[in-house]
Amino acid sequence: MPIDFTKLEAAGNGYIAVDGRGQRGRDWSELAKRICRHHFGVGSDGLLVVLPSDHAPVRMRVVNSDGSEAEMSGNGIRLFAKFVLDRGLARCRDGSLEVETGAGLRRVLPVLDGGRMTAGTVAMDVPQVRSRSMQLELGGDAVGTAWQHLAVTTLSLGNPHAVHLTEVPVDDVPLSMLGPLVERHPAFPDRTNFEVVNVLGRDRLRARIFERGEGETLSSGTGSTASAVAARVHGHTGDAVEVSVRGGRLDVRWDGEGPAYLSGPVREVFSGVFEDDA
């Protein structure tokens, strides 16, 4: 069955958005696996589905490219807000849009230019730090002696994260090898997102991100926020930091107690019709 879609990106984090209202019976997990394929589909880090909500103007469902579901996406919800606001599928109230997610209600503050959203800030969850320094035993000769023991800060932003602060330049970290081992480590029965982070200054970080159910991505909103939270917990940064990722940069503010705030640009890439033969 054909379906209209829009491809959007935020700092290189690409998502496909579709209006799922009135499409009862559609298997969103199977659609995500087909439409997100980079060579045989549209190509994307995940699928954003617009659904009705009893608690907010609209509900967002996030499906990873492997068909698994994510509770929340920081870049995804800002792109989702652009999709629904630009098309009039929902409206702001008092300058913000409330969205129901798998991690609860979230509020997006859009920046509008000519009636279209060009950037935005999302009030994330209050970070819940689980462990300041969990020691992971990765083992095996494949990872090499330098990476068999890994210290991570574990936390939740509505979804789980394990952050490794390192002095090794993040571009030199074998993330494609370490990522799957950390994501599926026995310490994380529901799997986890994994970030490797360099502290460049009191207000600057460099990060690479391995997303649960997706692999390495050019950026991640919750991953960038988790990186900033971990750095602040260890006293390396202040309340506001710029997080440089492979796809661009994102800004994170966290005062150490309340919600974290993620800001950055959003962009529509193209729209089309996907001929779903399933």
BATOR-714129 format. One record per residue (C-alpha): residue number from 1; x, y, z. Coordinates in steps of 0.1 Angstrom, whole numbers, always signed. Example, Ala and Ser with C-alpha at 12.3 -4.5 7.8 and 13.67 -1.06 7.14 Angstrom:
! residues 2
  num      x      y      z
    1   +123    -45    +78
    2   +137    -11    +71
***
This chain:
! residues 278
  num      x      y      z
    1     +0     +0     +0
    2    +16    +34    -10
    3    +22    +59    +18
    4    +31    +96    +17
    5    +63   +104    +36
    6    +86   +133    +44
    7   +124   +130    +50
    8   +138   +154    +76
    9   +172   +158    +93
   10   +187   +175   +123
   11   +225   +177   +125
   12   +227   +147   +102
   13   +202   +126   +122
   14   +177   +116    +95
   15   +141   +106   +101
   16   +111    +98    +79
   17    +78   +112    +91
   18    +44    +98    +81
   19     +8   +107    +91
   20     -5    +75   +107
   21    -39    +88   +117
   22    -66    +68   +101
   23    -43    +40    +91
   24    -53    +13   +115
   25    -38    -21   +109
   26     -6     -8    +94
   27    +24    -27   +107
   28    +48     +3   +115
   29    +76    -20   +126
   30    +77    -38    +92
   31    +73     -5    +73
   32   +102    +10    +92
   33   +125    -19    +82
   34   +116    -14    +45
   35   +114    +24    +42
   36   +145    +31    +63
   37   +168     +9    +41
   38   +195    +31    +25
   39   +197    +13     -8
   40   +163     -2    -13
   41   +141    +22     +6
   42   +142    +60    +13
   43   +171    +57    +38
   44   +168    +69    +74
   45   +178    +64   +110
   46   +142    +58   +119
   47   +105    +63   +113
   48    +83    +90   +131
   49    +46    +82   +131
   50    +19   +108   +138
   51     -9    +94   +159
   52    -39   +108   +178
   53    -35   +114   +215
   54    -58   +116   +245
   55    -33   +136   +265
   56    -17   +161   +240
   57    -25   +176   +206
   58     -6   +147   +190
   59    +13   +116   +198
   60    +47   +105   +183
   61    +57    +69   +178
   62    +94    +63   +171
   63   +104    +31   +153
   64   +141    +23   +147
   65   +153    +11   +113
   66   +155    -25   +127
   67   +118    -23   +136
   68   +124    -20   +173
   69   +107     +9   +191
   70   +124    +38   +209
   71   +107    +56   +239
   72   +120    +90   +229
   73   +143   +108   +204
   74   +155   +143   +210
   75   +162   +151   +174
   76   +132   +130   +163
   77   +107   +150   +184
   78   +120   +183   +170
   79   +117   +170   +135
   80    +83   +156   +144
   81    +72   +190   +156
   82    +83   +206   +123
   83    +64   +180   +103
   84    +31   +185   +122
   85    +34   +223   +126
   86    +44   +231    +90
   87    +14   +210    +78
   88    -11   +223   +103
   89    -16   +189   +118
   90    -13   +204   +153
   91     -9   +239   +167
   92    +12   +255   +194
   93     -3   +267   +226
   94    +14   +295   +245
   95    +44   +293   +221
   96    +50   +255   +225
   97    +38   +222   +212
   98    +31   +194   +237
   99    +37   +159   +223
  100    +29   +125   +238
  101    +58   +101   +235
  102    +67    +66   +248
  103    +85    +83   +276
  104    +57   +107   +286
  105    +47   +142   +276
  106    +74   +164   +261
  107    +72   +201   +251
  108    +88   +216   +220
  109    +95   +253   +216
  110    +98   +260   +179
  111   +116   +288   +161
  112    +94   +299   +132
  113   +103   +318   +100
  114    +76   +326    +76
  115    +53   +301    +93
  116    +77   +272    +90
  117    +98   +258   +118
  118   +136   +262   +113
  119   +149   +253   +147
  120   +136   +243   +181
  121   +142   +234   +217
  122   +128   +204   +235
  123   +124   +201   +272
  124   +138   +166   +278
  125   +132   +144   +308
  126   +149   +151   +341
  127   +181   +130   +338
  128   +182   +100   +361
  129   +219    +91   +367
  130   +221    +54   +375
  131   +259    +50   +380
  132   +286    +76   +378
  133   +312    +50   +369
  134   +300    +15   +360
  135   +328     -9   +350
  136   +320    -30   +320
  137   +340    -61   +312
  138   +339    -65   +274
  139   +365    -93   +272
  140   +376   -111   +241
  141   +408   -106   +220
  142   +388    -89   +193
  143   +385    -56   +213
  144   +422    -55   +222
  145   +436    -50   +257
  146   +430    -12   +256
  147   +392    -17   +255
  148   +385    -48   +275
  149   +376    -27   +306
  150   +354     +3   +301
  151   +341    +28   +326
  152   +307    +43   +317
  153   +283    +67   +333
  154   +248    +52   +330
  155   +217    +74   +329
  156   +181    +76   +316
  157   +165   +104   +296
  158   +133    +83   +291
  159   +156    +59   +272
  160   +189    +43   +285
  161   +224    +56   +279
  162   +260    +46   +287
  163   +285    +74   +283
  164   +323    +68   +281
  165   +343    +99   +288
  166   +378    +94   +272
  167   +410   +113   +264
  168   +414    +91   +233
  169   +401   +112   +203
  170   +366    +99   +196
  171   +375    +95   +159
  172   +401    +69   +169
  173   +377    +49   +191
  174   +367    +16   +174
  175   +330    +24   +179
  176   +318     -1   +153
  177   +334    -29   +174
  178   +326    -15   +209
  179   +290     -3   +201
  180   +274    -37   +197
  181   +292    -51   +228
  182   +280    -23   +250
  183   +245    -21   +236
  184   +239    -58   +243
  185   +261    -61   +275
  186   +244    -82   +302
  187   +243    -51   +324
  188   +216    -37   +301
  189   +188    -63   +297
  190   +168    -38   +275
  191   +200    -28   +255
  192   +214     +7   +257
  193   +226    +36   +237
  194   +263    +42   +238
  195   +283    +75   +236
  196   +320    +82   +235
  197   +329   +117   +245
  198   +359   +141   +245
  199   +358   +171   +268
  200   +372   +200   +248
  201   +365   +228   +273
  202   +340   +239   +299
  203   +314   +245   +273
  204   +324   +222   +244
  205   +322   +184   +238
  206   +330   +161   +209
  207   +309   +129   +207
  208   +302    +99   +186
  209   +270    +80   +192
  210   +260    +44   +188
  211   +222    +41   +189
  212   +203    +11   +202
  213   +186     -6   +173
  214   +204    +15   +147
  215   +242    +16   +151
  216   +264    +47   +147
  217   +245    +78   +137
  218   +258   +112   +126
  219   +240   +127   +156
  220   +214   +120   +183
  221   +195   +144   +205
  222   +192   +122   +235
  223   +228   +109   +229
  224   +241   +145   +229
  225   +221   +153   +260
  226   +234   +122   +278
  227   +269   +132   +268
  228   +264   +167   +283
  229   +248   +153   +315
  230   +277   +128   +321
  231   +303   +155   +316
  232   +286   +178   +340
  233   +281   +151   +366
  234   +318   +146   +366
  235   +324   +183   +370
  236   +340   +189   +335
  237   +314   +214   +322
  238   +290   +241   +332
  239   +252   +244   +326
  240   +255   +251   +288
  241   +275   +231   +263
  242   +279   +228   +226
  243   +281   +192   +215
  244   +299   +186   +183
  245   +289   +154   +164
  246   +297   +141   +130
  247   +266   +156   +115
  248   +269   +191   +130
  249   +264   +205   +164
  250   +237   +206   +191
  251   +233   +228   +222
  252   +224   +213   +256
  253   +215   +232   +288
  254   +212   +214   +322
  255   +214   +230   +356
  256   +222   +198   +374
  257   +187   +193   +388
  258   +157   +200   +365
  259   +150   +189   +329
  260   +177   +191   +303
  261   +170   +213   +272
  262   +182   +204   +237
  263   +184   +229   +209
  264   +193   +229   +172
  265   +182   +234   +136
  266   +157   +212   +118
  267   +153   +208    +80
  268   +130   +191    +56
  269   +149   +173    +29
  270   +122   +160     +5
  271    +87   +144     +3
  272    +74   +116    -18
  273    +53    +84    -20
  274    +68    +51     -9
  275    +54    +21    -28
  276    +52     -4     +0
  277    +47    -38    -17
  278    +41    -57    +15
***
